[in-house]
């Protein structure tokens, strides 16, 4: 993937490495579209990334994915227990144990 930005004052389209942050007027392109990119007549295309290199997932990507899957599979009442309210002895999910009167 690559990021495309325009320098209107220089009539230049710049195709470089994938940006880490979103910027106005920049566009992320896949390999196919970055290779086929053409500019309007009179414009120049500057390619800062000479060739597409598939980096594949990093160990950080795999750990983040595993944590997201683990969190999604965790039952809600165990992941985010709601606080016990006045009059309640305990709470589990939508069930409550209330103090008896008398």
DOFI-281625 format. One record per atom (N, C-alpha, C): residue number from 1; residue in one letter; atom name; x, y, z. Coordinates in Angstrom, 3 decimals. Example, Ala and Ser with C-alpha at 12.3 -4.5 7.8 and 13.67 -1.06 7.14 Angstrom:
DOFI-281625
   n res atom       c1       c2       c3
   1   a    N   13.190   -5.690    7.800
   1   a   CA   12.300   -4.500    7.800
   1   a    C   13.200   -3.300    7.800
   2   s    N   12.850   -2.250    7.080
   2   s   CA   13.670   -1.060    7.140
   2   s    C   12.900    0.030    7.870
end
This chain:
DOFI-281625
   n res atom       c1       c2       c3
   1   x    N    0.837   -1.173    0.000
   1   x   CA    0.000    0.000    0.000
   1   x    C    0.883    1.237    0.000
   2   x    N    0.310    2.324   -0.466
   2   x   CA    1.039    3.586   -0.529
   2   x    C    0.052    4.724   -0.289
   3   x    N    0.580    5.890    0.077
   3   x   CA   -0.249    7.073    0.281
   3   x    C    0.037    8.076   -0.820
   4   x    N   -1.045    8.594   -1.402
   4   x   CA   -0.964    9.578   -2.481
   4   x    C   -1.331   10.943   -1.923
   5   x    N   -0.470   11.929   -2.194
   5   x   CA   -0.774   13.319   -1.840
   5   x    C   -0.495   14.181   -3.059
   6   x    N   -1.115   15.339   -3.082
   6   x   CA   -0.948   16.268   -4.205
   6   x    C   -0.290   17.545   -3.718
   7   x    N    0.622   18.082   -4.544
   7   x   CA    1.199   19.405   -4.316
   7   x    C    0.697   20.257   -5.471
   8   x    N   -0.441   20.912   -5.255
   8   x   CA   -1.096   21.647   -6.326
   8   x    C   -0.225   22.775   -6.878
   9   x    N    0.525   23.451   -5.998
   9   x   CA    1.342   24.572   -6.456
   9   x    C    2.445   24.133   -7.418
  10   x    N    2.889   22.865   -7.315
  10   x   CA    3.940   22.341   -8.190
  10   x    C    3.392   21.402   -9.258
  11   x    N    2.067   21.237   -9.318
  11   x   CA    1.444   20.284  -10.254
  11   x    C    2.110   18.913  -10.139
  12   x    N    2.187   18.414   -8.896
  12   x   CA    2.876   17.163   -8.628
  12   x    C    2.015   16.243   -7.776
  13   x    N    1.996   14.977   -8.147
  13   x   CA    1.369   13.935   -7.335
  13   x    C    2.500   13.139   -6.701
  14   x    N    2.462   12.980   -5.380
  14   x   CA    3.524   12.283   -4.664
  14   x    C    2.959   10.973   -4.124
  15   x    N    3.599    9.876   -4.490
  15   x   CA    3.209    8.553   -4.037
  15   x    C    4.323    8.040   -3.143
  16   x    N    4.012    7.871   -1.858
  16   x   CA    5.046    7.471   -0.912
  16   x    C    4.583    6.353   -0.010
  17   x    N    5.383    6.047    1.006
  17   x   CA    5.030    4.979    1.946
  17   x    C    3.695    5.283    2.628
  18   x    N    3.045    4.253    3.080
  18   x   CA    1.753    4.386    3.740
  18   x    C    1.891    5.305    4.950
  19   x    N    1.040    6.324    5.014
  19   x   CA    1.085    7.287    6.114
  19   x    C    0.586    6.642    7.400
  20   x    N    1.144    7.074    8.520
  20   x   CA    0.744    6.546    9.823
  20   x    C   -0.467    7.286   10.383
  21   x    N   -0.696    8.511    9.901
  21   x   CA   -1.827    9.313   10.377
  21   x    C   -2.618    9.812    9.180
  22   x    N   -3.917    9.971    9.374
  22   x   CA   -4.775   10.491    8.308
  22   x    C   -4.488   11.978    8.109
  23   x    N   -4.367   12.380    6.879
  23   x   CA   -4.139   13.775    6.521
  23   x    C   -5.204   14.185    5.511
  24   x    N   -5.653   15.434    5.581
  24   x   CA   -6.617   15.871    4.570
  24   x    C   -5.981   15.827    3.174
  25   x    N   -6.738   15.461    2.208
  25   x   CA   -6.296   15.423    0.806
  25   x    C   -5.201   14.395    0.549
  26   x    N   -5.153   13.341    1.353
  26   x   CA   -4.244   12.238    1.065
  26   x    C   -5.090   10.979    0.936
  27   x    N   -4.622   10.054    0.122
  27   x   CA   -5.401    8.866   -0.200
  27   x    C   -4.509    7.635   -0.122
  28   x    N   -4.974    6.610    0.581
  28   x   CA   -4.238    5.355    0.656
  28   x    C   -4.646    4.479   -0.528
  29   x    N   -3.659    3.944   -1.225
  29   x   CA   -3.907    3.129   -2.412
  29   x    C   -3.346    1.722   -2.212
  30   x    N   -4.032    0.745   -2.789
  30   x   CA   -3.528   -0.624   -2.772
  30   x    C   -2.390   -0.743   -3.788
  31   x    N   -1.774   -1.909   -3.812
  31   x   CA   -0.642   -2.150   -4.716
  31   x    C   -1.030   -1.916   -6.177
  32   x    N   -2.154   -2.485   -6.586
  32   x   CA   -2.578   -2.384   -7.991
  32   x    C   -2.781   -0.932   -8.402
  33   x    N   -3.506   -0.174   -7.593
  33   x   CA   -3.791    1.214   -7.955
  33   x    C   -2.557    2.114   -7.844
  34   x    N   -1.665    1.819   -6.911
  34   x   CA   -0.457    2.642   -6.816
  34   x    C    0.459    2.415   -8.021
  35   x    N    0.483    1.182   -8.566
  35   x   CA    1.299    0.912   -9.752
  35   x    C    0.707    1.540  -11.013
  36   x    N   -0.618    1.627  -11.092
  36   x   CA   -1.297    2.161  -12.286
  36   x    C   -1.515    3.669  -12.250
  37   x    N   -1.109    4.319  -11.178
  37   x   CA   -1.391    5.734  -11.000
  37   x    C   -0.848    6.589  -12.149
  38   x    N   -1.705    7.443  -12.674
  38   x   CA   -1.279    8.452  -13.646
  38   x    C   -1.757    9.799  -13.143
  39   x    N   -1.134   10.854  -13.616
  39   x   CA   -1.494   12.211  -13.198
  39   x    C   -2.075   12.965  -14.392
  40   x    N   -2.782   14.044  -14.125
  40   x   CA   -3.323   14.852  -15.226
  40   x    C   -2.197   15.375  -16.132
  41   x    N   -2.558   15.697  -17.356
  41   x   CA   -1.586   16.241  -18.312
  41   x    C   -0.918   17.480  -17.716
  42   x    N    0.399   17.529  -17.810
  42   x   CA    1.159   18.655  -17.277
  42   x    C    1.614   18.449  -15.840
  43   x    N    1.161   17.393  -15.215
  43   x   CA    1.559   17.086  -13.840
  43   x    C    2.667   16.043  -13.841
  44   x    N    3.426   15.999  -12.756
  44   x   CA    4.495   15.021  -12.584
  44   x    C    4.124   14.087  -11.434
  45   x    N    4.479   12.815  -11.580
  45   x   CA    4.279   11.844  -10.495
  45   x    C    5.635   11.541   -9.885
  46   x    N    5.763   11.756   -8.588
  46   x   CA    6.990   11.437   -7.865
  46   x    C    6.691   10.207   -7.013
  47   x    N    7.450    9.141   -7.241
  47   x   CA    7.257    7.892   -6.497
  47   x    C    8.392    7.741   -5.480
  48   x    N    8.040    7.885   -4.212
  48   x   CA    9.034    7.755   -3.151
  48   x    C    9.230    6.302   -2.731
  49   x    N    8.239    5.473   -2.972
  49   x   CA    8.349    4.041   -2.692
  49   x    C    8.568    3.343   -4.024
  50   x    N    9.792    2.898   -4.337
  50   x   CA   10.063    2.343   -5.661
  50   x    C    9.274    1.092   -6.001
  51   x    N    8.971    0.263   -5.011
  51   x   CA    8.244   -0.978   -5.300
  51   x    C    7.419   -1.354   -4.085
  52   x    N    6.321   -2.018   -4.344
  52   x   CA    5.468   -2.482   -3.262
  52   x    C    6.118   -3.681   -2.600
  53   x    N    6.240   -3.629   -1.289
  53   x   CA    6.806   -4.741   -0.525
  53   x    C    5.776   -5.126    0.527
  54   x    N    5.256   -6.350    0.437
  54   x   CA    4.282   -6.821    1.405
  54   x    C    5.000   -7.109    2.720
  55   x    N    4.704   -6.319    3.731
  55   x   CA    5.352   -6.469    5.026
  55   x    C    4.776   -7.630    5.820
  56   x    N    3.545   -8.010    5.516
  56   x   CA    2.898   -9.069    6.284
  56   x    C    2.580   -8.585    7.683
  57   x    N    1.901   -9.405    8.446
  57   x   CA    1.576   -8.977    9.809
  57   x    C    2.818   -9.011   10.697
  58   x    N    2.897   -8.028   11.585
  58   x   CA    3.993   -7.985   12.549
  58   x    C    3.566   -8.737   13.804
  59   x    N    4.504   -9.065   14.677
  59   x   CA    4.104   -9.696   15.944
  59   x    C    3.107   -8.842   16.732
  60   x    N    3.267   -7.509   16.689
  60   x   CA    2.316   -6.626   17.375
  60   x    C    0.926   -6.744   16.781
  61   x    N    0.828   -6.859   15.450
  61   x   CA   -0.474   -7.026   14.794
  61   x    C   -1.144   -8.316   15.253
  62   x    N   -0.373   -9.393   15.335
  62   x   CA   -0.928  -10.685   15.731
  62   x    C   -1.378  -10.683   17.192
  63   x    N   -0.611  -10.034   18.066
  63   x   CA   -0.995   -9.941   19.479
  63   x    C   -2.268   -9.110   19.615
  64   x    N   -2.359   -7.990   18.905
  64   x   CA   -3.553   -7.147   18.959
  64   x    C   -4.774   -7.908   18.458
  65   x    N   -4.625   -8.675   17.401
  65   x   CA   -5.729   -9.469   16.871
  65   x    C   -6.163  -10.529   17.880
  66   x    N   -5.206  -11.214   18.492
  66   x   CA   -5.540  -12.244   19.478
  66   x    C   -6.264  -11.633   20.675
  67   x    N   -5.830  -10.463   21.130
  67   x   CA   -6.491   -9.804   22.261
  67   x    C   -7.904   -9.366   21.890
  68   x    N   -8.101   -8.878   20.668
  68   x   CA   -9.436   -8.459   20.227
  68   x    C  -10.379   -9.653   20.154
  69   x    N   -9.908  -10.784   19.644
  69   x   CA  -10.736  -11.990   19.560
  69   x    C  -11.061  -12.491   20.962
  70   x    N  -10.076  -12.484   21.844
  70   x   CA  -10.289  -12.927   23.228
  70   x    C  -11.334  -12.046   23.911
  71   x    N  -11.229  -10.735   23.742
  71   x   CA  -12.172   -9.791   24.351
  71   x    C  -13.575   -9.967   23.777
  72   x    N  -13.688  -10.183   22.482
  72   x   CA  -14.996  -10.363   21.849
  72   x    C  -15.668  -11.644   22.321
  73   x    N  -14.911  -12.668   22.653
  73   x   CA  -15.471  -13.933   23.088
  73   x    C  -15.766  -13.993   24.575
  74   x    N  -15.322  -12.984   25.317
  74   x   CA  -15.519  -12.969   26.762
  74   x    C  -16.969  -12.565   27.070
  75   x    N  -17.647  -13.298   27.956
  75   x   CA  -19.016  -12.904   28.317
  75   x    C  -19.045  -11.504   28.930
  76   x    N  -20.052  -10.734   28.587
  76   x   CA  -20.123   -9.334   29.034
  76   x    C  -20.120   -9.215   30.547
  77   x    N  -20.871  -10.065   31.241
  77   x   CA  -20.956   -9.916   32.699
  77   x    C  -19.620  -10.181   33.390
  78   x    N  -18.707  -10.905   32.750
  78   x   CA  -17.384  -11.110   33.328
  78   x    C  -16.416  -10.008   32.926
  79   x    N  -16.624   -9.439   31.742
  79   x   CA  -15.704   -8.413   31.254
  79   x    C  -15.955   -7.071   31.927
  80   x    N  -17.225   -6.670   32.080
  80   x   CA  -17.581   -5.365   32.626
  80   x    C  -18.659   -5.524   33.696
  81   x    N  -18.320   -5.975   34.900
  81   x   CA  -19.361   -6.133   35.910
  81   x    C  -19.938   -4.771   36.292
  82   x    N  -21.259   -4.741   36.445
  82   x   CA  -21.908   -3.503   36.844
  82   x    C  -21.786   -3.367   38.356
  83   x    N  -21.685   -2.136   38.862
  83   x   CA  -21.554   -1.965   40.310
  83   x    C  -22.852   -2.354   41.019
  84   x    N  -22.716   -2.833   42.243
  84   x   CA  -23.882   -3.198   43.048
  84   x    C  -24.574   -1.913   43.480
  85   x    N  -25.905   -1.865   43.312
  85   x   CA  -26.698   -0.691   43.662
  85   x    C  -27.206   -0.818   45.100
  86   x    N  -27.789    0.258   45.624
  86   x   CA  -28.383    0.228   46.960
  86   x    C  -29.449   -0.855   47.029
  87   x    N  -29.441   -1.635   48.084
  87   x   CA  -30.424   -2.690   48.254
  87   x    C  -30.023   -4.012   47.624
  88   x    N  -28.977   -4.033   46.842
  88   x   CA  -28.532   -5.259   46.185
  88   x    C  -27.394   -5.880   46.990
  89   x    N  -27.390   -7.196   47.040
  89   x   CA  -26.294   -7.907   47.676
  89   x    C  -25.225   -8.225   46.627
  90   x    N  -25.670   -8.640   45.438
  90   x   CA  -24.744   -8.985   44.356
  90   x    C  -25.465   -8.843   43.027
  91   x    N  -24.705   -8.866   41.944
  91   x   CA  -25.271   -8.748   40.616
  91   x    C  -24.450   -9.597   39.663
  92   x    N  -25.137  -10.302   38.771
  92   x   CA  -24.464  -11.060   37.718
  92   x    C  -25.290  -10.885   36.447
  93   x    N  -24.727  -10.152   35.486
  93   x   CA  -25.457   -9.875   34.253
  93   x    C  -26.712   -9.087   34.556
  94   x    N  -27.855   -9.575   34.102
  94   x   CA  -29.117   -8.868   34.337
  94   x    C  -29.814   -9.349   35.614
  95   x    N  -29.229  -10.312   36.331
  95   x   CA  -29.810  -10.842   37.568
  95   x    C  -29.259  -10.109   38.785
  96   x    N  -30.144   -9.870   39.781
  96   x   CA  -29.725   -9.184   41.006
  96   x    C  -30.193   -9.968   42.228
  97   x    N  -29.371   -9.974   43.250
  97   x   CA  -29.778  -10.544   44.531
  97   x    C  -30.050   -9.356   45.441
  98   x    N  -31.307   -9.290   45.961
  98   x   CA  -31.712   -8.166   46.784
  98   x    C  -31.758   -8.577   48.252
  99   x    N  -31.541   -7.602   49.143
  99   x   CA  -31.670   -7.835   50.580
  99   x    C  -33.146   -8.026   50.902
 100   x    N  -33.406   -8.992   51.747
 100   x   CA  -34.785   -9.197   52.205
 100   x    C  -35.138   -8.212   53.291
 101   x    N  -36.375   -7.828   53.384
 101   x   CA  -36.825   -6.909   54.415
 101   x    C  -37.409   -7.710   55.564
 102   x    N  -37.067   -7.355   56.769
 102   x   CA  -37.710   -7.942   57.928
 102   x    C  -36.949   -8.973   58.551
end
